[in-house]
Amino acid sequence: MLCACLSGKGRKVILIEKNEKLGKKLFLTGKGRCNLTNSCDIQELFQAVIHNPRFCYSAFYTFSNQDAVDFFENAGVPLKTERGGRVFPVSDHSSEIIRALEKKCRANHVEIRLQEKVDSIRYADGKVSKVKLHGGRELEADVIVVATGGLSYPQTGSTGDGYAFAVDAGHTVARCMPSLVPLRTKEDYIPRLAGLSLRNVELSVMQGKKTLFCEFGEMMFTHTGITGPLVLTASAVLGERLSEKELLAYINLKPALSEEQLDDRILRELEANSNKQFKNVIPVLFPSTLTPVILELSGIMPDKAAREVSHPERKGFVDLIRHFPVTITGTAGFREAIITKGGVSVKEIDPGTMESKKIKGLYFIGEVLDVDALTGGFNLQFAWSTAYLAAQAISKL
Ligand SMILES: Cc1cc2nc3c(=O)[nH]c(=O)nc-3n(C[C@H](O)[C@H](O)[C@H](O)COP(=O)(O)OP(=O)(O)OC[C@H]3O[C@@H](n4cnc5c(N)ncnc54)[C@H](O)[C@@H]3O)c2cc1C
C-alpha cells in the first residue's frame, strides 16, 4: 500500500490483493493497535534486525523511523510512543493506519483490485512482462513489486506466494522458518501452568554447556509450551537451532537474588515456620499455580516439617528455583508465528532500490525478503523503508 501510493507519478498503478479487504495482517499487528515503528536511534534499528542488517542500510537511512512517523502523522494519524520506544496510533486502532494508506492510494489514483490473486509472474528477455491472475486473465506491466509477505498467520493472506514468483525468476529463497513464535515444550507439568504469566524472570537456553540465549523479561505458559515477549525473542535468536533437536532451557524464577541471598531467604522462611509442613511454607514464594509443580519437582516430602528439611534438600530447592527446567521441542509453527525468518536472498536484490539483480522491473519489498527483526515495530519499519525505496526508484524510471 505504501509503495503503491508513492509510485503513482506518471504511471498507472494497480494494487492486487487476494483478500476481500486491504491490510488484514496489519489489522492484527500490535494486538490490534499496530506498533508501526520504534522511536529508537537509527543505529538501534540495525541492532534489532537479526538477519541481514547490512542490507537495510539504504532503506533505513532513506526512509527512517522518523520518516515513518512523519508520513503517518501527515496522513492524519496522530501517534504516541510507549515503553521501549514502541510507536502506536493515539487511537490504539490499527484500522487507522490501514485507512490512511488506503486513502493515500485512492488520492494518488491507485487502482485497487480486491479478491484478485496473482498466480504467477511472466518474464521475457530478462524483464517482467505480465502478471497472470487466478482465473487466467493477464495484466501487462513493465514494473512488478512483490509485497506478498511471508508464511506466518496464513489466514491473513500471507501464504508465501512471493517465494514461488522469486524462484520462477531464478532467485534463491533462504529456508523459511517461523520466528517470533511460541515454543513447544516436553514436560507434562507445563500444561498445568497454562495461563500463568511470570514477570522479571531469566530464561536461558542451552546446547550442552553452551548458553545460546540468556535474557530477562516476561513470559507465559500455555497448554503446549511457553510464550510471551522473552520467549518470542528467544525464538528469533535461536532460529534454525529450534528445528535441529530438543534444547534444554532453564527459568530463573528469582533472578534478582543471588544464590546466597535466595538460600538465606528460604532458610528464613523455614526457620520462621519450623513446625509447619514444607508444603505450607513455600506458597509465599511462588504464584499459586506454580507451587504444586515446584513442590513435586523438589522431591521434598510435602508433609515434612520445615525444621526437618536437610541442608542438601534446601540447596537442591534453591537450584530448582534458579534452574526451573523446560525442554524446548520446537516452535508452534507458522500459524502462530509473528514473522517468517528466511525468504528471497538479499544478495540478489539491489539494496538501494529493492530491484531484482536478475530480472529488470521486478522488485521485492517487506517480509518476503530474507530479513527479520525483533518485536517493537521493527518489522513494519523494514516493510515501510523497503516500500519507500522501491517507490522512489520506480518514480524515477
Ligand atoms: C499477529 C501479528 C502481530 C504483528 N505485530 C507487529 C507489530 O506490532 N509491529 C511490527 O513491526 N510488526 C508486527 N508484525 C509483523 C508485520 O505484520 C509484518 O512483518 C508485515 O505485515 C509485513 O508486511 P508485508 O507488506 O511484507 O506483508 P503482509 O502484511 O503479509 O501483506 C502481504 C499481502 O499480500 C497479499 N498476497 C499474498 N499473496 C498474494 C497473491 N498471490 N495475490 C494477491 N495478493 C497476495 C496478502 O493477502 C497480504 O494482504 C505482526 C505480525 C503478526 C502476524
Ligand as a Chemical Component Dictionary entry (heavy atoms), coordinates in Angstrom:
data_LIG
# 
_chem_comp.id                   LIG 
_chem_comp.type                 NON-POLYMER 
_chem_comp.pdbx_formal_charge   0 
_chem_comp.three_letter_code    LIG 
# 
loop_
_chem_comp_atom.comp_id 
_chem_comp_atom.atom_id 
_chem_comp_atom.alt_atom_id 
_chem_comp_atom.type_symbol 
_chem_comp_atom.charge 
_chem_comp_atom.model_Cartn_x 
_chem_comp_atom.model_Cartn_y 
_chem_comp_atom.model_Cartn_z 
_chem_comp_atom.pdbx_ordinal 
LIG C1  C1  C 0 -0.204 -11.194 14.961 1  
LIG C2  C2  C 0 0.885  -10.328 14.378 2  
LIG C3  C3  C 0 1.219  -9.150  15.013 3  
LIG C4  C4  C 0 2.246  -8.355  14.499 4  
LIG N1  N1  N 0 2.526  -7.178  15.129 5  
LIG C5  C5  C 0 3.513  -6.374  14.628 6  
LIG C6  C6  C 0 3.758  -5.094  15.206 7  
LIG O1  O1  O 0 3.041  -4.656  16.100 8  
LIG N2  N2  N 0 4.797  -4.381  14.696 9  
LIG C7  C7  C 0 5.566  -4.816  13.650 10 
LIG O2  O2  O 0 6.508  -4.120  13.274 11 
LIG N3  N3  N 0 5.301  -5.999  13.041 12 
LIG C8  C8  C 0 4.291  -6.771  13.511 13 
LIG N4  N4  N 0 4.010  -7.966  12.866 14 
LIG C9  C9  C 0 4.757  -8.308  11.637 15 
LIG C10 C10 C 0 4.216  -7.497  10.453 16 
LIG O3  O3  O 0 2.809  -7.565  10.442 17 
LIG C11 C11 C 0 4.762  -7.990  9.132  18 
LIG O4  O4  O 0 6.157  -8.041  9.173  19 
LIG C12 C12 C 0 4.311  -7.052  7.994  20 
LIG O5  O5  O 0 2.891  -7.033  7.920  21 
LIG C13 C13 C 0 4.888  -7.487  6.653  22 
LIG O6  O6  O 0 4.345  -6.657  5.671  23 
LIG P1  P1  P 0 4.287  -7.113  4.142  24 
LIG O7  O7  O 0 3.597  -5.992  3.437  25 
LIG O8  O8  O 0 5.625  -7.514  3.691  26 
LIG O9  O9  O 0 3.377  -8.403  4.117  27 
LIG P2  P2  P 0 1.889  -8.719  4.648  28 
LIG O10 O10 O 0 1.470  -7.727  5.668  29 
LIG O11 O11 O 0 1.901  -10.149 4.999  30 
LIG O12 O12 O 0 0.967  -8.455  3.375  31 
LIG C14 C14 C 0 1.020  -9.290  2.239  32 
LIG C15 C15 C 0 -0.275 -9.114  1.469  33 
LIG O13 O13 O 0 -0.128 -9.719  0.200  34 
LIG C16 C16 C 0 -1.330 -10.413 -0.111 35 
LIG N5  N5  N 0 -0.989 -11.501 -1.050 36 
LIG C17 C17 C 0 -0.153 -12.540 -0.814 37 
LIG N6  N6  N 0 -0.039 -13.317 -1.892 38 
LIG C18 C18 C 0 -0.845 -12.768 -2.846 39 
LIG C19 C19 C 0 -1.182 -13.120 -4.182 40 
LIG N7  N7  N 0 -0.654 -14.209 -4.773 41 
LIG N8  N8  N 0 -2.040 -12.332 -4.862 42 
LIG C20 C20 C 0 -2.586 -11.235 -4.288 43 
LIG N9  N9  N 0 -2.317 -10.856 -3.016 44 
LIG C21 C21 C 0 -1.450 -11.607 -2.297 45 
LIG C22 C22 C 0 -1.818 -10.947 1.213  46 
LIG O14 O14 O 0 -3.201 -11.242 1.178  47 
LIG C23 C23 C 0 -1.458 -9.785  2.145  48 
LIG O15 O15 O 0 -2.517 -8.878  2.284  49 
LIG C24 C24 C 0 2.965  -8.758  13.342 50 
LIG C25 C25 C 0 2.596  -9.939  12.691 51 
LIG C26 C26 C 0 1.569  -10.714 13.197 52 
LIG C27 C27 C 0 1.185  -11.976 12.481 53 
# 
loop_
_chem_comp_bond.comp_id 
_chem_comp_bond.atom_id_1 
_chem_comp_bond.atom_id_2 
_chem_comp_bond.value_order 
_chem_comp_bond.pdbx_ordinal 
LIG C1  C2  SING 1  
LIG C2  C3  SING 2  
LIG C2  C26 DOUB 3  
LIG C3  C4  DOUB 4  
LIG C4  N1  SING 5  
LIG C4  C24 SING 6  
LIG N1  C5  DOUB 7  
LIG C5  C6  SING 8  
LIG C5  C8  SING 9  
LIG C6  O1  DOUB 10 
LIG C6  N2  SING 11 
LIG N2  C7  SING 12 
LIG C7  O2  DOUB 13 
LIG C7  N3  SING 14 
LIG N3  C8  DOUB 15 
LIG C8  N4  SING 16 
LIG N4  C9  SING 17 
LIG N4  C24 SING 18 
LIG C9  C10 SING 19 
LIG C10 O3  SING 20 
LIG C10 C11 SING 21 
LIG C11 O4  SING 22 
LIG C11 C12 SING 23 
LIG C12 O5  SING 24 
LIG C12 C13 SING 25 
LIG C13 O6  SING 26 
LIG O6  P1  SING 27 
LIG P1  O7  DOUB 28 
LIG P1  O8  SING 29 
LIG P1  O9  SING 30 
LIG O9  P2  SING 31 
LIG P2  O10 DOUB 32 
LIG P2  O11 SING 33 
LIG P2  O12 SING 34 
LIG O12 C14 SING 35 
LIG C14 C15 SING 36 
LIG C15 O13 SING 37 
LIG C15 C23 SING 38 
LIG O13 C16 SING 39 
LIG C16 N5  SING 40 
LIG C16 C22 SING 41 
LIG N5  C17 SING 42 
LIG N5  C21 SING 43 
LIG C17 N6  DOUB 44 
LIG N6  C18 SING 45 
LIG C18 C19 SING 46 
LIG C18 C21 DOUB 47 
LIG C19 N7  SING 48 
LIG C19 N8  DOUB 49 
LIG N8  C20 SING 50 
LIG C20 N9  DOUB 51 
LIG N9  C21 SING 52 
LIG C22 O14 SING 53 
LIG C22 C23 SING 54 
LIG C23 O15 SING 55 
LIG C24 C25 DOUB 56 
LIG C25 C26 SING 57 
LIG C26 C27 SING 58 
# 
